[in-house]
Amino acid sequence: MVCALLNVAKQTQSNFVILFNFCNFVMPATAAHSKSVAHHEAMQAIYFCFYNFCRRHETIKQTPTMAAGIADRQWTVQDLLREVSNN
């Protein structure tokens, strides 16, 4: 039984290594990262706004801004973009 579990563990580890190597081969190293601090800050701001204004959270059954009383409804991405373009 223990030998079978060890073989499964070794196979699982090797699968992760193969997948990791394949992903590094196929995708360039900068595919998932911002290339400048300004782009990184902009993406963080977009994600922050989406997370708090647009995304309904399962635990509180509403958006965090609705729970805090800042917004009266769940925003769509279009609403978010409209607000950004107005400012």
FIVO-430866 format. One line per 5 residues: for each residue x, y, z of C-alpha. Coordinates in steps of 0.05 Angstrom, whole numbers, plus 32768, in hexadecimal, padded with zeros to 4 digits. Layout:
BEGIN
X,Y,Z; ...
***
This chain:
BEGIN
8000,8000,8000; 8037,8031,8013; 805F,8020,7FD4; 8021,802D,7FA9; 8017,8071,7FCB
8060,8084,7FC0; 805B,8071,7F76; 801C,809D,7F6F; 803F,80D6,7F92; 807C,80D0,7F65
8050,80CE,7F27; 8028,810B,7F3E; 8068,8132,7F4B; 8083,8121,7F07; 8042,8137,7EE7
8048,817B,7F08; 808F,8181,7EF0; 807C,816F,7EA9; 8042,81A1,7EAA; 806E,81D7,7EC8
80A4,81CC,7E93; 8071,81CC,7E5B; 8051,820D,7E73; 8095,822F,7E78; 80A6,8217,7E32
8065,822D,7E11; 8059,826F,7E35; 808C,82A6,7E36; 80A4,82BC,7E7B; 8082,8300,7E77
803E,82E8,7E5F; 801C,82EF,7EA3; 8042,8329,7EC0; 803F,8374,7EB7; 807B,8391,7E93
807A,83D3,7EB8; 8066,83EC,7EFC; 8031,8419,7EDD; 800F,83DF,7EBB; 8012,83B6,7EFA
7FF2,83EE,7F22; 7FBB,83F7,7EEE; 7FAB,83AC,7EEE; 7FA9,83AC,7F3A; 7F78,83E6,7F3A
7F4B,83C4,7F06; 7F4B,8383,7F2E; 7F3D,83A8,7F6F; 7F01,83CC,7F51; 7EE6,838D,7F30
7EEE,8365,7F70; 7ECB,8398,7F9B; 7E96,83B5,7F6C; 7E86,837F,7F38; 7E92,833B,7F58
7E5C,831D,7F84; 7E7B,82F8,7FBF; 7E5C,82B6,7FD4; 7E67,82C1,801F; 7E44,8304,8024
7E16,82F9,7FE8; 7E26,833E,7FCC; 7E61,8369,7FB8; 7E8D,8386,7FEF; 7E79,83CD,7FDC
7E30,83BC,7FE3; 7E3E,839D,8027; 7E63,83DC,803C; 7E2B,8409,8023; 7E56,842A,7FEE
7E2F,840F,7FB2; 7DE5,8401,7FAD; 7DEB,83CB,7F77; 7E1D,839B,7F57; 7E42,83BD,7F1F
7E4E,839F,7EDB; 7E92,83A5,7EB9; 7E72,83D7,7E8A; 7E5E,8402,7EC7; 7EA5,83FE,7EE1
7EC3,8413,7E9E; 7E91,844C,7E99; 7EA6,8466,7EDD; 7EEF,8461,7ECB; 7EE5,8487,7E8A
7EBE,84BE,7EAD; 7EF7,84CE,7EDC
***
